[in-house]
């Protein structure tokens, strides 16, 4: 056994002060000291954009392996998502901590045994014991962590703090996973950790050991954050009770929807925090505003998402925080956070932040569902898929560590919670398609509903519309509202109605002439609510395939067969003939 290991493998001390979530500003070394007397002139400091090195100078005999204890204090990066743009300056590729890592219920599941030791220390201190910013705690490894002393110069008695990079990876990886898994620890923003490392400095044996790290706060999430803990618990209990009463049933879907709606009804976007001091408005990056009345529900995306995870946890719904870039347009983007929820073994995306912002005629907030239980190929606002508007990158800190989140695998299709009514009382029929012969060129699919007893017995029809997709894109799949890349056109009114039937349409406009030959599959759908159970049912019409040229040819054949066409019919024949001759 190595002599340094026998004598006192590591007396790792560490300071801590925690924070919200994603890590950003590159960490700085606060203090470096060595056992024995060291004068300021003995310490040399070197740094560049990606590597910060602190050197400790002390005299060393090279007769054989020697032991020395070095104490180094680090400061963890800021965890706020607002600082995430700093990641771009790191100039280093992020890798997941374990090459075979996958999400298995928590980000803790992706960590190695040493990282889990630190993670468990955080959990014990802040989840179980609710430690505040005046309390320190330490973490002891079952087996001391060895690190190579390779960037140092033992011959001249100089130790590089860069040799402790393995320890930094352990601490920061554990912290990243912990704060993503446990957003209920809302009062912490950053922390310090002090490592007392035992070294051997022989030429042939450059190894150090760490067996304990001590943590303490560096900064709270926002001023007096810990004082809000009691109010937070009270508010959380009230939120859970309200959600429990508002949901239609106890299904995961209805519970998730009730949570989504509760957040939107009780939160508002904090633009002051977005544009102002991250510390002054640090509460906006935490879930606290939703539960602490004095903070008035004012949050940014990080707060919305953390609140979603906390409430899902309360109802036993698997939920993972996800961060990356939100693309609102080709030229507008920024750091963003959202959630993945698991239902029936699959993962779906929820972005309560971007579903907020709509108000009804009475000026009250009204939830939207563009980003609720979406799949990667679900079209959202701006004619983008969810994956195109939400780019997760796995990066959680600007500090150059090896840790990168491995997110749950997102379903390609949105979650279909509707009960498929295979023998509906309501009759739904696809009529066919018509075209617009002047610019902007378009094709219109019609759908008809029988106005019989089946329709009259249904008192609530929340949505009806038309589904369109390129026939070649659809392949052998059935066209439903969860088909990837489907264009879902909600009908806002009935196009025509009489005593026996309703007709509504779905219109695809601005078709370029180069796409006139493309065949489109169309299908109508209608969602209605069962009065007895409150469950939502969906029915589909049959499908049809039409192209602009195909409809034009059918129409030309019809009009050309008329014996004595009138002026309108003649004009139409000429237009159709021109299209068909120049295709």
C-alpha positions in Angstrom: 0.0 0.0 0.0 1.3 3.4 -0.9 2.8 5.3 2.0 0.8 8.4 1.3 -2.4 6.3 1.2 -1.5 4.7 4.6 -0.7 8.0 6.3 -3.9 9.8 5.5 -5.2 9.3 2.2 -7.0 12.5 1.9 -8.3 15.1 4.0 -10.6 16.8 1.5 -12.3 19.8 2.8 -14.9 21.6 0.8 -17.0 24.7 1.0 -20.4 25.0 -0.7 -23.1 27.3 -1.7 -25.6 26.2 -4.2 -28.0 27.4 -6.8 -30.6 26.8 -9.3 -29.9 24.7 -12.4 -27.7 25.0 -15.4 -24.1 25.9 -14.8 -22.6 28.7 -16.7 -19.7 31.1 -15.7 -16.4 29.3 -15.7 -15.4 28.5 -12.1 -12.5 30.3 -10.4 -10.1 29.1 -7.8 -10.6 31.1 -4.6 -7.8 29.9 -2.3 -4.8 27.6 -2.5 -2.6 26.8 0.5 -0.1 24.1 1.4 0.9 22.5 4.7 3.8 24.4 6.2 4.7 28.0 5.6 4.3 29.4 2.1 5.0 33.0 1.2 3.0 34.9 -1.5 6.2 34.9 -3.6 6.1 31.1 -3.7 2.8 31.0 -5.5 2.6 31.4 -9.2 -0.7 31.6 -11.1 -1.3 30.8 -14.8 -4.6 30.9 -16.7 -6.0 31.0 -20.2 -9.6 30.9 -21.6 -10.1 27.2 -21.1 -7.6 26.2 -18.3 -7.0 27.9 -15.0 -4.0 26.6 -13.1 -2.9 27.4 -9.6 0.6 26.4 -8.6 1.8 25.8 -5.1 5.5 26.0 -4.4 7.2 24.2 -1.6 10.7 22.5 -1.2 10.7 18.8 -1.8 13.5 16.2 -1.4 13.8 13.8 -4.3 15.4 11.0 -2.3 12.2 9.0 -2.5 8.4 9.4 -2.3 7.3 12.2 0.0 4.0 13.1 1.4 2.5 16.5 1.5 -1.0 17.8 2.0 -2.3 20.5 -0.2 -5.6 22.4 0.3 -7.4 23.9 -2.7 -10.7 25.7 -2.6 -12.9 25.8 -5.8 -16.0 27.8 -6.5 -18.7 26.0 -8.6 -20.1 27.9 -11.6 -23.3 29.8 -11.5 -26.2 27.4 -12.0 -28.6 29.9 -13.6 -29.7 29.1 -17.1 -29.5 32.8 -17.9 -25.7 32.5 -18.0 -25.7 29.5 -20.4 -24.5 31.6 -23.4 -21.1 31.5 -21.7 -20.9 27.9 -22.7 -20.1 28.9 -26.3 -16.7 30.3 -25.2 -15.5 27.1 -23.7 -14.1 25.8 -26.9 -14.3 22.2 -25.8 -16.5 19.4 -26.8 -18.7 18.1 -24.1 -19.0 14.3 -23.6 -21.4 12.3 -21.5 -19.8 11.2 -18.3 -20.2 7.5 -19.0 -20.0 6.4 -22.6 -22.8 3.9 -22.0 -25.0 6.2 -19.9 -28.7 6.4 -20.4 -31.5 8.0 -18.5 -33.1 5.5 -16.1 -35.5 7.5 -13.9 -33.0 10.3 -12.9 -29.8 11.9 -13.9 -28.2 10.3 -10.9 -28.5 7.0 -12.8 -25.9 8.3 -15.3 -23.2 8.9 -12.7 -20.3 6.7 -11.6 -19.9 5.5 -8.0 -17.7 8.5 -6.9 -20.2 11.0 -8.3 -23.1 9.2 -6.6 -21.2 9.6 -3.3 -21.2 13.3 -3.8 -24.8 13.4 -5.1 -26.0 11.5 -2.0 -24.2 14.1 0.1 -26.1 16.9 -1.6 -29.3 15.0 -1.2 -28.8 14.3 2.5 -27.8 17.9 3.2 -30.4 19.8 1.2 -33.4 17.5 0.5 -33.5 15.6 3.8 -32.0 18.1 6.2 -32.8 21.4 4.5 -29.4 22.9 5.3 -29.1 26.6 4.9 -26.3 29.0 3.9 -24.8 29.0 7.4 -24.2 25.3 7.5 -21.3 23.3 6.1 -21.3 19.6 5.3 -18.7 17.1 4.2 -18.7 14.1 1.9 -16.4 11.1 2.5 -15.6 8.6 -0.3 -15.7 4.9 0.5 -12.5 4.5 -1.4 -10.2 7.5 -1.7 -10.1 9.0 -5.2 -6.7 8.8 -6.8 -5.5 11.3 -9.3 -2.3 11.6 -11.4 0.1 14.4 -10.6 1.1 15.0 -14.2 0.8 18.8 -14.8 3.0 19.5 -11.8 6.7 19.8 -11.4 7.7 17.8 -8.3 11.3 18.3 -9.0 10.9 22.0 -8.3 8.2 21.5 -5.6 5.3 22.8 -7.7 1.8 21.3 -7.8 -0.7 22.2 -10.5 -4.3 22.4 -9.3 -5.2 21.1 -12.8 -4.2 17.7 -11.6 -7.3 17.8 -9.5 -9.5 17.9 -12.7 -10.8 14.4 -11.9 -12.1 15.8 -8.5 -13.7 18.7 -10.3 -15.5 16.3 -12.7 -16.8 14.3 -9.8 -18.1 17.3 -7.9 -19.6 19.3 -10.8 -21.1 16.3 -12.5 -22.8 15.2 -9.2 -24.0 18.8 -8.7 -25.4 19.1 -12.2 -27.3 15.8 -11.9 -28.5 16.7 -8.4 -29.9 20.1 -9.3 -31.7 18.8 -12.3 -33.2 15.9 -10.3 -34.1 18.0 -7.2 -35.3 21.5 -8.2 -37.2 21.7 -4.9 -33.8 22.8 -3.5 -34.6 26.3 -4.7 -32.6 28.4 -2.2 -29.1 27.5 -3.5 -27.3 29.0 -6.4 -23.6 28.4 -6.1 -21.2 26.7 -3.7 -17.6 26.3 -2.8 -15.8 23.1 -2.1 -12.4 22.7 -0.5 -10.2 19.7 -1.2 -7.3 18.6 1.0 -5.2 16.3 -1.1 -2.5 13.9 0.0 0.3 13.7 -2.5 3.3 11.6 -3.3 6.0 13.5 -5.1 8.5 10.9 -6.1 9.6 11.0 -9.7 8.2 7.5 -10.4 5.1 7.8 -8.3 3.2 11.0 -9.1 -0.2 10.1 -7.4 -2.5 12.0 -5.1 -5.5 11.0 -3.1 -8.7 12.6 -1.9 -11.1 10.9 0.6 -13.2 13.8 1.9 -14.6 17.1 0.6 -16.2 19.9 2.6 -18.9 22.1 1.1 -20.4 25.5 2.0 -22.5 28.1 0.3 -21.1 30.8 -2.0 -24.4 32.5 -2.8 -28.1 32.0 -2.3 -30.5 31.7 -5.2 -31.8 35.2 -4.4 -31.8 37.4 -1.2 -33.3 35.7 1.8 -34.3 32.7 -0.2 -34.0 30.2 2.7 -36.6 32.3 4.6 -39.2 31.4 2.0 -38.9 27.6 2.7 -41.9 27.5 5.1 -44.1 29.5 2.7 -43.0 27.3 -0.2 -44.2 24.1 1.6 -47.5 25.7 2.3 -47.9 26.8 -1.3 -46.9 23.5 -2.7 -49.5 21.7 -0.5 -52.2 24.1 -1.8 -51.2 23.6 -5.4 -51.4 19.8 -5.0 -54.9 20.0 -3.5 -56.1 22.3 -6.3 -54.7 20.1 -9.0 -56.2 17.0 -7.4 -59.7 18.6 -7.4 -59.5 20.1 -11.0 -58.5 17.0 -12.9 -61.3 15.0 -14.6 -59.8 11.6 -13.5 -56.6 10.2 -12.0 -55.0 9.2 -15.3 -51.5 10.4 -16.0 -52.7 12.5 -18.9 -55.4 14.3 -17.0 -53.0 14.9 -14.0 -50.3 16.2 -16.3 -52.8 18.5 -18.1 -54.1 19.8 -14.7 -50.5 20.5 -13.6 -49.8 22.3 -16.9 -52.9 24.4 -16.6 -52.3 25.2 -12.9 -48.9 26.6 -13.7 -50.2 28.8 -16.5 -53.2 30.1 -14.5 -50.9 31.0 -11.6 -47.6 32.1 -13.3 -46.6 35.0 -15.5 -43.4 35.5 -17.4 -40.9 37.7 -15.6 -39.5 40.0 -18.3 -37.7 42.1 -15.6 -35.6 39.1 -14.7 -34.9 38.3 -18.3 -33.6 41.8 -18.9 -32.3 42.7 -15.5 -30.0 41.5 -12.7 -29.9 37.7 -12.4 -29.3 38.0 -8.7 -31.9 40.6 -7.9 -34.4 38.5 -9.8 -32.9 35.1 -9.1 -36.1 33.8 -7.7 -37.5 33.9 -11.3 -35.1 31.0 -12.2 -36.5 28.9 -9.3 -39.9 27.3 -8.8 -40.5 29.5 -5.7 -42.7 32.1 -7.2 -45.4 29.6 -8.0 -45.7 28.6 -4.4 -44.5 31.7 -2.4 -47.3 34.3 -2.6 -45.0 37.3 -2.1 -43.1 36.4 -5.3 -46.4 36.7 -7.3 -45.8 33.8 -9.7 -43.3 35.8 -11.8 -40.9 33.3 -13.4 -38.9 32.6 -16.5 -38.7 29.3 -18.4 -36.4 27.7 -15.7 -39.0 28.4 -13.0 -41.9 27.1 -15.1 -40.0 23.9 -15.9 -38.9 23.3 -12.3 -42.4 23.9 -11.0 -43.6 21.3 -13.5 -41.1 18.7 -12.3 -41.9 19.3 -8.7 -45.6 18.9 -9.2 -45.2 15.9 -11.3 -43.0 14.3 -8.6 -45.9 15.0 -6.1 -48.2 12.9 -8.3 -45.7 10.2 -9.1 -45.3 11.2 -12.8 -41.8 10.7 -14.2 -40.5 14.0 -15.3 -37.0 15.2 -16.5 -35.7 18.7 -16.8 -34.2 19.4 -20.2 -32.2 22.4 -21.3 -30.7 23.7 -24.5 -31.7 26.3 -27.1 -35.2 27.6 -27.8 -35.6 28.7 -31.5 -38.5 31.2 -31.8 -37.4 32.0 -35.4 -34.4 31.4 -37.7 -32.7 34.5 -36.3 -34.0 34.5 -32.7 -32.9 32.0 -30.1 -31.6 31.7 -26.6 -31.0 29.4 -23.6 -34.2 27.6 -22.7 -35.6 24.9 -20.4 -38.5 22.6 -20.7 -39.6 19.1 -19.5 -40.0 15.5 -20.7 -42.9 13.5 -19.1 -43.3 9.7 -19.3 -46.7 8.2 -20.1 -47.2 4.5 -20.9 -43.5 3.9 -21.2 -42.9 6.7 -23.7 -41.5 10.3 -23.2 -43.3 13.4 -24.4 -42.3 17.1 -24.2 -44.0 19.8 -22.3 -43.1 23.5 -22.5 -45.5 25.3 -20.1 -43.6 28.6 -20.7 -44.4 28.7 -24.4 -48.0 27.5 -23.8 -48.5 30.6 -21.6 -49.3 34.1 -22.8 -52.8 33.8 -24.2 -55.7 35.6 -22.5 -59.4 35.2 -23.1 -62.0 37.9 -23.7 -62.2 38.5 -19.9 -58.4 39.1 -19.7 -57.8 35.9 -17.8 -54.9 33.5 -18.7 -55.9 30.7 -20.9 -53.6 27.7 -21.5 -52.5 26.7 -25.0 -51.5 23.2 -25.9 -49.1 23.7 -28.8 -46.2 22.3 -26.6 -48.1 19.9 -24.4 -47.1 16.2 -24.7 -45.4 16.9 -28.1 -43.2 14.4 -29.9 -40.0 15.4 -31.7 -41.9 15.5 -35.1 -45.0 17.3 -33.8 -45.6 20.6 -35.6 -45.8 23.5 -33.2 -46.2 27.2 -33.7 -44.3 28.8 -36.6 -44.6 25.6 -38.7 -41.6 24.0 -36.9 -41.4 20.6 -35.3 -40.8 20.5 -31.6 -37.2 19.2 -32.2 -36.5 22.1 -34.5 -37.8 24.7 -32.0 -36.2 23.0 -28.9 -32.6 21.9 -29.4 -31.3 20.0 -26.4 -27.6 19.9 -26.2 -26.8 18.0 -22.9 -24.5 20.8 -21.8 -25.2 22.0 -18.3 -22.1 24.1 -17.4 -19.5 26.2 -19.0 -16.7 24.6 -16.8 -14.7 22.2 -19.0 -15.7 19.0 -17.3 -16.6 15.7 -19.1 -20.2 15.6 -17.9 -23.1 16.0 -20.3 -26.7 15.1 -19.7 -28.2 12.1 -21.5 -31.8 12.9 -21.9 -34.7 10.5 -22.1 -35.5 9.4 -25.6 -38.3 11.6 -26.9 -41.2 10.0 -28.8 -41.4 11.0 -32.4 -45.2 11.4 -32.2 -47.3 13.5 -29.8 -49.2 11.7 -27.1 -52.7 10.6 -28.3 -54.9 10.5 -25.2 -58.1 10.2 -27.2 -60.3 7.2 -27.1 -60.6 6.0 -30.7 -64.2 5.5 -31.5 -64.3 2.7 -34.0 -68.1 2.6 -34.2 -69.2 6.2 -33.7 -72.7 7.4 -33.6 -71.5 10.5 -35.6 -71.0 10.0 -39.3 -67.9 11.7 -40.7 -67.1 11.6 -44.4 -64.3 13.0 -46.6 -65.9 14.7 -49.6 -62.9 15.3 -51.9 -60.8 18.3 -52.9 -61.1 21.5 -54.9 -58.4 23.9 -56.1 -57.9 27.6 -56.3 -56.9 28.7 -59.8 -55.5 32.1 -59.0 -52.5 33.0 -56.9 -51.8 32.0 -54.2 -52.7 28.6 -55.5 -54.2 26.2 -53.0 -56.1 22.9 -52.6 -59.1 22.5 -50.3 -60.2 19.2 -48.7 -63.9 19.0 -47.6 -65.3 17.0 -44.7 -69.0 16.4 -44.0 -70.7 15.5 -40.7 -74.2 14.1 -40.7 -76.6 16.2 -38.7 -78.4 13.3 -37.2 -79.3 12.0 -33.7 -75.6 11.0 -33.1 -74.4 14.6 -33.5 -77.3 16.1 -31.5 -76.5 13.8 -28.6 -73.1 15.2 -28.2 -73.0 18.5 -26.3 -69.3 19.3 -26.5 -67.1 19.2 -29.6 -63.9 20.8 -28.6 -62.1 20.4 -31.9 -62.6 19.3 -35.5 -60.3 19.6 -38.5 -58.4 18.1 -41.4 -55.1 16.2 -41.5 -52.8 16.6 -44.5 -49.5 14.9 -45.4 -47.5 14.2 -48.5 -48.6 10.7 -49.6 -45.0 9.6 -50.1 -44.1 10.8 -46.6 -47.0 8.8 -45.1 -45.9 5.5 -46.6 -47.7 2.6 -45.0 -48.6 4.5 -41.8 -52.2 5.4 -41.0 -52.9 9.1 -41.0 -53.9 10.2 -37.5 -53.3 13.3 -35.4 -50.2 11.7 -34.0 -48.6 10.8 -37.3 -45.2 12.5 -37.5 -45.0 15.6 -39.7 -48.7 15.8 -40.3 -50.2 19.2 -41.0 -53.2 19.5 -38.6 -55.6 22.2 -39.8 -58.1 23.0 -37.0 -61.5 24.1 -38.4 -62.7 27.3 -36.8 -66.2 27.3 -38.3 -68.4 25.1 -40.5 -68.0 26.0 -44.2 -71.6 25.1 -45.0 -74.6 23.7 -43.2 -78.2 22.7 -43.9 -80.9 20.6 -42.1 -79.1 17.3 -42.8 -75.3 18.0 -42.6 -72.4 20.3 -41.8 -69.4 20.8 -44.0 -66.0 22.1 -43.0 -62.7 22.4 -45.0 -59.0 22.3 -44.6 -57.0 24.5 -47.0 -53.4 24.2 -48.0 -52.3 27.5 -49.6 -49.3 28.9 -51.4 -48.6 25.8 -53.3 -45.7 26.4 -55.7 -46.2 25.2 -59.3 -43.2 22.8 -58.8 -45.4 20.9 -56.3 -48.6 20.8 -58.4 -47.9 17.1 -59.1 -47.4 16.1 -55.4 -50.1 13.9 -54.1 -51.5 14.8 -50.7 -53.3 12.4 -48.3 -56.2 14.1 -46.5 -58.4 13.0 -43.7 -61.0 14.6 -41.4 -61.1 14.2 -37.7 -63.5 15.2 -34.9 -63.0 15.2 -31.1 -66.1 15.0 -28.8 -66.6 14.6 -25.1 -68.6 11.8 -23.6 -71.2 13.5 -21.4 -71.3 10.6 -18.9 -67.5 10.1 -18.3 -65.9 13.4 -19.4 -63.6 11.3 -21.7 -62.5 12.7 -25.0 -63.2 10.5 -28.1 -61.9 10.9 -31.6 -63.3 9.7 -34.9 -61.8 9.9 -38.4 -63.2 10.1 -41.8 -61.8 8.0 -44.6 -58.7 9.2 -46.4 -58.3 10.5 -50.0 -55.3 11.3 -52.1 -55.3 14.3 -54.4 -52.8 16.5 -56.2 -53.4 20.0 -57.7 -52.9 18.6 -61.2 -55.1 15.6 -60.4 -58.0 17.8 -59.3 -57.4 20.1 -62.3 -57.6 17.1 -64.7 -60.8 15.9 -63.1 -62.4 19.4 -63.2 -61.3 19.8 -66.9 -62.8 16.5 -67.9 -66.1 17.6 -66.2 -66.3 21.1 -67.7 -65.1 19.9 -71.1 -68.1 17.5 -71.3 -70.6 20.3 -71.0 -72.4 20.8 -74.3 -73.0 24.5 -74.1 -70.7 26.0 -71.4 -71.5 29.5 -70.2 -68.8 32.3 -70.0 -67.7 31.3 -66.5 -67.3 27.6 -67.5 -65.4 28.6 -70.6 -63.0 30.7 -68.6 -62.5 27.9 -66.1 -61.8 25.4 -69.0 -59.2 27.7 -70.4 -57.5 28.1 -67.1 -57.5 24.4 -66.4 -56.2 23.7 -69.9 -53.4 26.2 -69.5 -52.3 24.5 -66.2 -52.4 21.0 -67.7 -50.5 21.9 -70.9 -47.7 23.6 -69.0 -47.1 21.1 -66.2 
